[in-house]
Amino acid sequence: MPDGRMYKDAFVYEWRMWTIPELKDCFMDAGYSDVHVFWELEEDSNDYVRTDKANNDHAWIAYVCGQK
């Protein structure tokens, strides 16, 4: 800082990747009545389908949505 103060680990972030089942549990614990997962059909297609299962891949995009 300009006044000479220093902050230890100012740009260190601790994070983790959450799994979809963990996110669904969080939604239910937060009071949502249902949780939906929308999975991208093909890479860069912007077409999503609601599903409960999907194949694991090196990369994927999914939206997890809670319904009150």
N, C-alpha and C positions, 0 to 999 in steps of 0.2 A: 504494500500500500504506500501511497505517497508519504505518509508519516512514519514509515519504517516498520509498521506492524506486519506480521506474516501470519498466514493462515495455513496450518498443516492440513494436507489432503483437501485443499479447496476444490479440486477438480476430480475427486475420486468418487465414483458412484458404485454402490452395491445394489445389484438387481438380480433377478432371476427370471427365467422363462416359465410362465405358468402354462400348465396343460389345460386343454379344453374341459376335461372332467373337473379339475380344480376350479376353473372359472364358473362352471355351472353350479358347483356347490356354493361358491361365494354369492352368486345371484340368489339362490334359494335361501341361504342364510340371511340375506338382506331383505327378504320378504317378497320376492317375485314369485308369481304363481306358476310360471313356466319359463323355460329357457330354450331358445332356438339357435341352431348353428347353421349358417349359410356358407357353403363351401364353393370355391371357384371351380368351375368345370374343367377348364383348360387354362394354362398359363397365359396371362394377358388377355383373356377373353372378355372379362367383365361380365360374365354370365355366372350366376350363383344359383345353387339349388339347396333347398333345406334338406338336411340329412342328419342321421344319427351315427353313420359310419363313413369312413373315407380311408383310402389307401395312404400310407405314409409316403412321403416323397422328400427329395432333397430341399425343396422349397414349396410352400403353399400359402394361400391366403384364405382366411375364413373370418366371418363376422359372428360374434356371439351376442345375441340380443335377448334381453329380459322382457317378459310380459308381466305387467302389474295386474 
